[in-house]
Structures are given as structure tokens and as C-alpha cells.
Amino acid sequence: MPAKRKKAAAKPEWGKLYETAASQGGYFTLVQAKAAGYSAPLLHHHLSTDRIERAARGIFRLVHFPPSDNEDLIVTWLWSRQQGVFSHETALMLHELSDALPAVKHLTVPEAWASRRIKVPPGVVLHFRNIKPDETTWLGPIPLTTPLRTLVDSARDSVAPDLVAQARRQAVRRGLVAVAKIDNAMRAARAEAP
């Protein structure tokens, strides 16, 4: 019986790794690196030669990539395996609605995560809801809830009423959401509440 051949390792593709990282503010995960042909020992080599740096467990950054605002949010999103969406006060801040300056990062992850045992990074608060694709928008490489979804989640989950009212006024004044749409969405959220 002939011996089985080992599957050849994928050849490292710097262009593919760079393209992935570029779309994520210079960051990439171990899984993404492996998909581009980078083994753990090769990543370790690049760490030791200062071509990349470790941002968190399983998350890396290309050192020559220019820094950007909110890099901590990118790392948190990659921690969530790209399934989380920034919401609540964090989304209010990112949309520049109200004077919200959250002390923690609010990330909504799929409801299925509620039954998992998760080690949540320090300074991150998880919310468990299924966010529809049309309730998500992007600020560069950062996914966040749309202004309407942000207002509804903030009102439903006890964000300070003065911040919610301020955010609502600003969203309407800036033409981000119509008053009738906000009222309808709030009514629907109250009807869904247990």
C-alpha cells in the first residue's frame, strides 16, 4: 500500500495577509493569517523581527500600518470573531449622537452566545441580540448599529434618558432618522419586551 502524502503547506502570501489587514485597520487574526499561508512559527518569526506585533491573544497588527482612531474597537471586534456589532453608548459615540462618552465598549453579539462560557475582555459589556444586516452600518472597519437601532437599544436597555433624548433630537435634526420611524420602532420594541 503506498504511503499517504502529506498535504503541502500553503505558501505564505504577504499580499493576501496585507489585504485582509488593510480592511481591518492593519489588524488580522491567527485564523486569517493561516488562511494566507502563515503558520504559527512563521508568525512568531515576524513577531521577533518586529514586522508584526501582538495586539491580543490570536490578534496581530502590521507594525508599518498607520495607526487610526478607535483601534481598540477593531481588536474587540476581531475578538468577537467578527460577529459582534458595536451598540448602545458606544454606537451613540461613534455616530456622534449625544454627549455619550462610555467608560466601557458595548458590543452586541448573537443571542446564541448567551449560553456560551466566554471570557470577555476587560472593559467590554456584551449584549445578546440578533442584529439584522439592515440594522448594521460601518465606520471604516468598525461595525455598529444604525442610528435607529442604536436609539431603540439605548432606550430599551436603560441608557440615561437624557442621553437618549439628546441623541434622538440630534438624529432627527441631522436627517438620520425620521420621527415617525423612531416612534414606530420604539413601540415595536416595547411590544416585544417580556
C-alpha positions in Angstrom: 0.0 0.0 0.0 1.5 3.4 -1.0 2.3 5.8 1.8 0.0 8.8 2.1 1.4 12.1 1.0 1.3 15.0 3.5 -0.7 17.9 2.3 1.6 20.7 1.3 1.5 23.8 3.4 0.1 26.8 1.8 2.7 29.2 0.6 2.7 32.5 2.6 1.1 35.3 0.6 2.0 38.7 2.1 -0.3 40.4 -0.3 -3.3 38.4 0.9 -2.4 39.0 4.5 -1.9 42.7 3.9 -5.2 43.0 2.0 -7.1 41.4 4.9 -5.3 43.5 7.5 -5.8 46.7 5.5 -9.6 46.3 5.5 -9.4 45.9 9.3 -7.2 48.9 10.2 -4.0 46.9 10.0 -5.1 44.1 12.2 -5.7 40.4 11.5 -6.4 37.2 13.4 -4.4 34.0 13.6 -7.1 32.2 11.6 -6.8 34.9 8.8 -3.0 34.6 8.9 -3.3 30.8 8.5 -5.7 31.3 5.5 -2.9 33.5 3.9 -0.4 30.7 4.4 1.3 31.9 7.7 2.0 29.2 10.2 2.3 29.9 13.9 6.2 29.6 13.7 6.3 32.0 10.8 4.1 34.5 12.7 6.5 34.1 15.7 9.4 34.9 13.3 7.7 38.1 12.1 6.9 39.0 15.8 10.6 38.6 16.7 11.7 40.8 13.7 9.2 43.5 14.5 7.3 43.1 11.3 4.1 42.4 13.2 3.0 42.9 16.8 0.6 41.1 19.1 -2.5 43.1 19.9 -4.3 40.4 21.9 -4.5 36.7 22.1 -4.7 35.5 18.5 -4.9 39.1 17.1 -2.0 40.8 15.4 -1.1 44.2 13.8 1.1 45.1 10.9 3.6 47.5 12.6 4.1 49.7 9.5 0.4 50.2 9.1 -0.6 53.7 10.1 -2.5 54.0 13.4 -6.1 55.0 13.3 -8.8 56.1 15.7 -10.6 53.5 17.7 -8.1 50.7 17.2 -9.2 49.2 20.5 -12.7 48.7 18.9 -11.1 46.8 16.0 -9.4 44.5 18.4 -12.6 43.9 20.3 -14.5 43.2 17.1 -11.9 40.7 15.9 -12.1 39.1 19.4 -15.8 38.5 18.7 -14.8 36.6 15.6 -16.3 39.4 13.6 -19.8 38.6 14.8 -20.2 41.5 17.2 -21.6 44.9 16.4 -20.9 48.0 18.5 -24.1 49.3 20.0 -25.7 51.3 22.8 -23.4 54.1 24.2 -20.5 53.0 22.0 -22.7 53.4 18.9 -24.0 56.7 20.2 -20.4 58.0 20.5 -19.4 56.7 17.1 -22.5 58.2 15.4 -21.7 61.4 17.4 -25.2 61.4 18.8 -25.5 62.9 22.3 -22.6 63.6 24.7 -22.1 59.9 25.4 -18.6 59.0 26.4 -18.8 55.4 27.5 -16.4 54.0 30.0 -16.8 50.6 28.5 -17.3 49.2 25.0 -20.8 48.0 24.3 -20.9 45.1 21.8 -24.0 43.2 20.7 -23.3 39.6 19.8 -25.7 36.9 18.6 -28.2 35.5 21.1 -26.7 32.1 20.8 -23.6 33.4 22.6 -25.6 33.9 25.8 -25.3 30.1 26.5 -21.5 30.1 26.0 -18.9 30.4 28.6 -17.0 33.4 27.4 -14.0 35.2 28.8 -15.0 38.8 28.0 -12.1 41.2 27.6 -11.8 43.9 30.3 -13.8 47.0 29.6 -16.3 45.2 27.3 -20.0 44.8 28.0 -21.8 42.2 25.9 -25.5 42.4 24.9 -27.1 39.3 23.4 -29.4 40.0 20.4 -29.6 39.1 16.8 -28.8 42.2 14.8 -30.2 42.1 11.2 -27.9 43.1 8.4 -30.0 46.2 7.6 -29.5 47.3 11.3 -25.7 47.4 10.9 -23.6 50.2 9.3 -19.8 50.7 9.2 -17.5 53.4 10.3 -14.3 52.4 8.4 -13.5 48.9 9.7 -15.9 49.1 12.6 -19.4 47.6 12.5 -22.0 49.4 14.5 -25.8 49.5 14.8 -27.6 52.0 12.6 -28.8 55.3 14.3 -32.3 53.9 14.6 -31.3 50.6 16.1 -28.9 52.5 18.4 -31.7 54.7 19.7 -34.0 51.7 20.3 -31.4 49.6 22.1 -30.3 52.6 24.2 -33.9 53.3 25.3 -34.7 49.7 25.9 -31.6 48.9 27.9 -31.7 51.8 30.3 -29.1 54.2 28.8 -29.5 57.6 30.7 -32.8 59.1 29.4 -31.2 62.5 28.9 -28.6 60.9 26.5 -31.3 59.1 24.6 -33.4 62.2 24.3 -30.4 64.2 23.1 -29.4 61.5 20.6 -33.0 61.4 19.3 -33.1 65.2 18.7 -29.7 65.2 17.0 -30.6 62.2 14.8 -33.8 63.9 13.6 -32.1 67.3 13.2 -29.3 65.7 11.1 -31.8 63.8 9.0 -30.5 60.4 10.0 -33.9 59.1 11.1 -37.5 60.4 10.8 -39.5 61.0 14.0 -42.3 58.6 12.8 -39.7 55.9 12.2 -38.3 56.3 15.7 -41.8 56.3 17.3 -42.8 53.1 15.4 -39.5 51.3 16.3 -39.9 52.3 20.0 -43.5 51.0 20.0 -42.4 47.7 18.4 -39.6 47.3 20.9 -42.0 47.9 23.8 -44.4 45.3 22.4 -41.5 42.7 22.1 -40.3 43.3 25.7 -41.0 40.4 28.1 
